[in-house]
Amino acid sequence: MTTATMPARPVDATFAESAAPGFGAVLRAEWIKLFSVRSTWWTLGATVVLGAGLTVVLCAANAEWLASDTADEAPGSFITWGMMVAQICAVVIGALCVTNEYGTRMVQATFAAVPSRGRVMLAKSLLVSSLMFVVGTYTALLGYFGGNYFLDAQGIGLSFDGAVARSMYGSGLFLAGIALLGVAVGFLVRHTAGTITVVLAVILILGNMVMMVPGAFGEWLGKLMPGNAGQAISTPVPFTPDLLSAWPGFGVFAVEVAAVLAVAWVMLRRRDV
């Protein structure tokens, strides 16, 4: 008696390819996940309101003083002042893009659907950085046109060229970098409050504390801290003149963010989830 054997059915190559979604599909999925929660919209709204609104308020409140002989600050230091607060919102966006999934355990479904974890990380990073670049630039422009109205009234208006124009898209670049730092730390910490705390502590608290270290070492340490190095590109005239200039500072900042992203990528591949 012989047993009939069924011939092996060939695997459909089209089905095999569709089992692994392409990068475009992953990016669309991340877009849907990010914008399907209200916290994203609230945070983006806060970015625009705080970033542009505080710039206008500070320019309106200080325009007369800046035009006087007693002023010891330049108008350019105020024209993007609100972006220093908007960076907090960028941290939140970067963190939420990652840690929301860990909090709900949906990250397990994400990695099951997309086995290539690096592709997921790249999609989140590209989405968040592009979003914050656009929102950051738009916010800086709103603050400029609103704040410059009051500076113009005092005869100290800033023309839209040179360092002023650079600070507009520079604000977008800075917020994009801050959001990427939030993404990287989010993959490392995997907790929303912890991620936001760590990034804000490094950027706002530690960046100011190291300036109290005496000598040339403390001076350079302050210049190289991520928040201090990256911030110079977002303002025509920084409040602290001892920081690195715009593009060298942003270069240092970009290298630091890339280093943290690399560590996050390695840890993401080694962890179970």
DRENTORVO-950128 format. One record per residue (C-alpha): x, y, z; residue number from 1; residue in three letters. Coordinates in Angstrom, 1 decimal. Last residue first. Layout:
# DRENTORVO-950128
((X,Y,Z),NUM,"ALA")
...
This chain:
# DRENTORVO-950128
((10.6,44.2,23.0),273,"VAL")
((13.2,41.3,23.3),272,"ASP")
((16.0,43.8,23.6),271,"ARG")
((19.2,43.5,21.4),270,"ARG")
((17.8,45.3,18.3),269,"ARG")
((16.4,48.2,20.3),268,"LEU")
((19.6,48.5,22.3),267,"MET")
((21.7,49.0,19.1),266,"VAL")
((19.2,51.5,17.6),265,"TRP")
((19.1,53.5,20.9),264,"ALA")
((22.9,53.7,20.9),263,"VAL")
((22.9,54.9,17.3),262,"ALA")
((20.2,57.5,18.1),261,"LEU")
((22.2,58.8,21.0),260,"VAL")
((25.2,59.2,18.7),259,"ALA")
((23.1,60.9,16.0),258,"ALA")
((21.8,63.4,18.6),257,"VAL")
((25.4,64.2,19.7),256,"GLU")
((26.6,64.6,16.1),255,"VAL")
((23.7,66.9,15.3),254,"ALA")
((24.4,69.1,18.3),253,"PHE")
((28.1,69.4,17.4),252,"VAL")
((27.1,70.4,13.9),251,"GLY")
((24.4,72.8,15.2),250,"PHE")
((27.1,74.6,17.3),249,"GLY")
((29.4,74.8,14.3),248,"PRO")
((26.5,76.3,12.3),247,"TRP")
((25.3,78.9,14.7),246,"ALA")
((28.4,80.1,16.6),245,"SER")
((29.5,78.3,19.7),244,"LEU")
((28.4,79.8,23.0),243,"LEU")
((30.2,82.6,24.8),242,"ASP")
((27.8,85.3,23.7),241,"PRO")
((25.0,84.1,26.0),240,"THR")
((21.7,85.8,25.0),239,"PHE")
((22.2,84.6,21.5),238,"PRO")
((21.9,87.1,18.6),237,"VAL")
((20.1,85.9,15.4),236,"PRO")
((18.5,83.0,17.3),235,"THR")
((17.7,79.4,16.3),234,"SER")
((21.2,78.4,15.2),233,"ILE")
((22.6,79.1,18.7),232,"ALA")
((20.3,76.7,20.4),231,"GLN")
((22.0,73.5,19.1),230,"GLY")
((25.2,73.9,21.1),229,"ALA")
((23.5,75.1,24.3),228,"ASN")
((20.9,72.4,24.3),227,"GLY")
((23.3,69.6,23.4),226,"PRO")
((26.0,70.5,25.9),225,"MET")
((29.2,71.4,24.0),224,"LEU")
((29.4,75.1,24.9),223,"LYS")
((29.0,74.4,28.6),222,"GLY")
((31.7,71.8,28.6),221,"LEU")
((33.9,74.3,26.8),220,"TRP")
((33.5,76.9,29.5),219,"GLU")
((33.8,74.3,32.3),218,"GLY")
((37.1,73.1,30.9),217,"PHE")
((38.4,76.6,30.3),216,"ALA")
((38.1,77.3,34.0),215,"GLY")
((35.4,76.9,36.6),214,"PRO")
((32.4,74.6,36.4),213,"VAL")
((29.4,76.9,36.8),212,"MET")
((28.6,76.6,33.2),211,"MET")
((28.0,72.9,33.8),210,"VAL")
((24.8,73.8,35.7),209,"MET")
((23.1,75.5,32.7),208,"ASN")
((23.3,72.6,30.3),207,"GLY")
((22.5,70.2,33.2),206,"LEU")
((19.2,71.9,33.8),205,"ILE")
((17.7,72.8,30.4),204,"LEU")
((19.0,70.3,27.9),203,"ILE")
((20.1,67.3,30.0),202,"VAL")
((17.2,67.6,32.5),201,"ALA")
((14.7,68.2,29.7),200,"LEU")
((15.9,65.0,28.0),199,"VAL")
((15.8,62.9,31.1),198,"VAL")
((12.5,64.2,32.4),197,"THR")
((10.7,63.8,29.0),196,"ILE")
((12.0,60.2,28.7),195,"THR")
((11.1,59.2,32.3),194,"GLY")
((7.6,60.7,32.0),193,"ALA")
((6.9,58.8,28.8),192,"THR")
((8.6,55.4,29.6),191,"HIS")
((10.5,53.3,27.1),190,"ARG")
((13.9,54.5,28.6),189,"VAL")
((16.1,53.7,25.6),188,"LEU")
((13.5,53.9,22.8),187,"PHE")
((12.2,57.1,24.3),186,"GLY")
((15.8,58.5,24.6),185,"VAL")
((16.2,58.2,20.8),184,"ALA")
((12.8,59.6,20.0),183,"VAL")
((13.3,62.5,22.4),182,"GLY")
((16.6,63.3,20.8),181,"LEU")
((14.9,63.2,17.5),180,"LEU")
((12.4,65.8,18.8),179,"ALA")
((15.3,68.0,19.9),178,"ILE")
((16.9,67.8,16.5),177,"GLY")
((13.6,68.7,14.8),176,"ALA")
((13.2,71.6,17.2),175,"LEU")
((16.6,72.9,16.4),174,"PHE")
((16.2,72.5,12.6),173,"LEU")
((12.9,74.4,12.8),172,"GLY")
((14.4,77.2,14.8),171,"SER")
((17.2,77.3,12.2),170,"GLY")
((14.6,77.7,9.6),169,"TYR")
((13.7,81.1,11.2),168,"MET")
((17.1,81.8,12.7),167,"SER")
((18.6,81.8,9.2),166,"ARG")
((16.3,84.6,8.1),165,"ALA")
((17.3,86.7,11.1),164,"VAL")
((21.0,85.9,10.6),163,"ALA")
((21.0,87.2,7.1),162,"GLY")
((17.7,88.5,5.9),161,"ASP")
((14.2,89.5,7.1),160,"PHE")
((14.9,93.0,8.3),159,"SER")
((14.8,93.6,12.0),158,"LEU")
((12.8,96.5,13.4),157,"GLY")
((14.5,99.0,15.7),156,"ILE")
((12.5,102.1,15.0),155,"GLY")
((10.2,101.8,18.0),154,"GLN")
((7.2,100.9,16.0),153,"ALA")
((9.4,98.5,14.0),152,"ASP")
((10.2,96.6,17.2),151,"LEU")
((6.4,96.3,18.0),150,"PHE")
((5.7,94.8,14.5),149,"TYR")
((8.8,92.7,14.8),148,"ASN")
((7.2,90.7,17.5),147,"GLY")
((4.2,89.6,15.3),146,"GLY")
((6.2,89.0,12.1),145,"PHE")
((9.0,87.2,13.9),144,"TYR")
((6.8,85.2,16.2),143,"GLY")
((4.7,83.9,13.3),142,"LEU")
((7.9,83.1,11.4),141,"LEU")
((9.3,81.2,14.4),140,"ALA")
((6.1,79.1,14.7),139,"THR")
((6.2,78.2,11.0),138,"TYR")
((9.8,77.2,11.2),137,"THR")
((9.1,75.0,14.3),136,"GLY")
((6.0,73.4,12.8),135,"VAL")
((7.8,72.5,9.6),134,"VAL")
((11.0,71.3,11.3),133,"PHE")
((8.9,69.6,14.0),132,"MET")
((6.9,67.5,11.4),131,"LEU")
((10.0,66.5,9.4),130,"SER")
((11.9,65.4,12.6),129,"SER")
((8.9,63.5,13.9),128,"VAL")
((8.2,61.6,10.7),127,"LEU")
((11.8,60.8,9.8),126,"LEU")
((12.5,59.6,13.4),125,"SER")
((9.4,57.4,13.6),124,"LYS")
((10.0,55.9,10.1),123,"ALA")
((13.7,55.3,11.0),122,"LEU")
((12.8,53.6,14.3),121,"MET")
((10.3,51.3,12.6),120,"VAL")
((12.7,50.4,9.8),119,"ARG")
((15.4,49.7,12.4),118,"GLY")
((13.0,47.3,14.0),117,"ARG")
((12.9,45.1,10.9),116,"SER")
((10.2,42.6,12.0),115,"PRO")
((7.5,45.0,10.9),114,"VAL")
((4.1,43.4,11.7),113,"ALA")
((5.3,41.6,14.8),112,"ALA")
((7.3,44.7,15.8),111,"PHE")
((4.2,46.9,15.6),110,"THR")
((2.1,44.3,17.4),109,"ALA")
((4.6,44.2,20.3),108,"GLN")
((4.7,48.0,20.3),107,"VAL")
((1.0,48.0,21.0),106,"MET")
((2.0,47.4,24.7),105,"ARG")
((-0.2,50.4,25.7),104,"THR")
((2.7,52.1,27.5),103,"GLY")
((5.3,50.9,25.0),102,"TYR")
((3.2,52.3,22.1),101,"GLU")
((2.8,55.7,23.8),100,"ASN")
((6.6,55.7,24.5),99,"THR")
((7.7,56.1,20.9),98,"VAL")
((5.8,59.0,19.3),97,"CYS")
((5.1,60.3,22.8),96,"LEU")
((8.8,61.0,23.5),95,"ALA")
((9.4,62.9,20.3),94,"GLY")
((6.3,65.0,20.7),93,"ILE")
((7.1,65.8,24.3),92,"VAL")
((10.7,66.8,23.5),91,"VAL")
((9.4,69.1,20.8),90,"ALA")
((6.9,70.7,23.3),89,"CYS")
((9.8,71.5,25.6),88,"ILE")
((11.6,73.1,22.6),87,"GLN")
((8.7,75.5,22.3),86,"ALA")
((10.0,77.2,25.5),85,"VAL")
((13.3,78.3,24.0),84,"MET")
((11.4,78.9,20.8),83,"MET")
((9.6,81.8,22.5),82,"GLY")
((12.7,84.0,22.4),81,"TRP")
((12.9,84.0,18.6),80,"THR")
((12.8,87.8,18.1),79,"ILE")
((14.1,88.5,21.6),78,"PHE")
((17.9,88.2,21.1),77,"SER")
((17.7,89.9,17.8),76,"GLY")
((16.6,93.1,19.6),75,"PRO")
((20.0,93.3,21.1),74,"ALA")
((20.6,93.4,24.9),73,"GLU")
((22.2,95.9,27.1),72,"ASP")
((19.5,98.5,26.8),71,"ALA")
((20.2,101.8,28.6),70,"THR")
((20.3,104.0,25.4),69,"ASP")
((16.7,103.2,24.6),68,"SER")
((15.2,101.3,21.7),67,"ALA")
((15.5,97.9,23.6),66,"LEU")
((13.6,99.5,26.5),65,"TRP")
((10.7,100.6,24.3),64,"GLU")
((10.6,97.2,22.6),63,"ALA")
((10.7,95.2,25.8),62,"ASN")
((7.1,94.4,26.6),61,"ALA")
((6.0,94.1,22.9),60,"ALA")
((9.1,92.0,22.0),59,"CYS")
((8.5,89.7,25.0),58,"LEU")
((4.8,89.3,24.2),57,"VAL")
((5.4,88.6,20.6),56,"VAL")
((8.1,86.0,21.3),55,"THR")
((5.8,84.4,24.0),54,"LEU")
((3.0,84.0,21.5),53,"GLY")
((5.1,82.5,18.7),52,"ALA")
((6.7,79.7,20.7),51,"GLY")
((3.9,79.3,23.3),50,"LEU")
((1.0,79.3,20.9),49,"VAL")
((2.7,77.4,18.1),48,"VAL")
((4.2,74.7,20.3),47,"THR")
((1.1,74.5,22.5),46,"ALA")
((-0.9,73.7,19.4),45,"GLY")
((1.5,71.0,18.4),44,"LEU")
((1.2,69.5,22.0),43,"THR")
((-2.6,69.6,21.9),42,"TRP")
((-2.7,67.9,18.5),41,"TRP")
((-0.3,65.2,19.6),40,"THR")
((-2.1,64.6,22.9),39,"SER")
((-5.3,64.1,21.0),38,"ARG")
((-4.2,60.7,19.7),37,"VAL")
((-4.8,59.5,16.1),36,"SER")
((-2.1,61.8,14.7),35,"PHE")
((0.9,59.7,15.9),34,"LEU")
((-0.6,56.3,15.1),33,"LYS")
((-1.8,57.4,11.6),32,"ILE")
((1.6,58.9,10.8),31,"TRP")
((3.4,55.8,12.1),30,"GLU")
((1.2,53.6,9.8),29,"ALA")
((2.0,55.8,6.8),28,"ARG")
((5.7,55.6,7.5),27,"LEU")
((5.5,51.8,7.8),26,"VAL")
((3.6,51.6,4.5),25,"ALA")
((6.2,53.8,2.8),24,"GLY")
((9.0,51.7,4.2),23,"PHE")
((7.7,48.5,2.7),22,"GLY")
((5.6,46.0,4.5),21,"PRO")
((7.0,42.5,4.9),20,"ALA")
((4.2,40.0,4.2),19,"ALA")
((3.7,41.6,0.8),18,"SER")
((6.9,40.1,-0.4),17,"GLU")
((6.0,36.6,0.6),16,"ALA")
((2.5,37.1,-1.0),15,"PHE")
((4.0,38.1,-4.3),14,"THR")
((6.5,35.3,-4.3),13,"ALA")
((3.7,32.8,-3.9),12,"ASP")
((5.2,29.8,-2.2),11,"VAL")
((5.1,26.7,-4.3),10,"PRO")
((2.8,24.0,-3.2),9,"ARG")
((4.6,20.9,-2.3),8,"ALA")
((3.2,17.9,-4.3),7,"PRO")
((0.7,15.9,-2.4),6,"MET")
((1.8,12.5,-1.4),5,"THR")
((-0.2,9.4,-1.9),4,"ALA")
((0.6,6.6,0.5),3,"THR")
((1.4,3.3,-1.0),2,"THR")
((0.0,0.0,0.0),1,"MET")
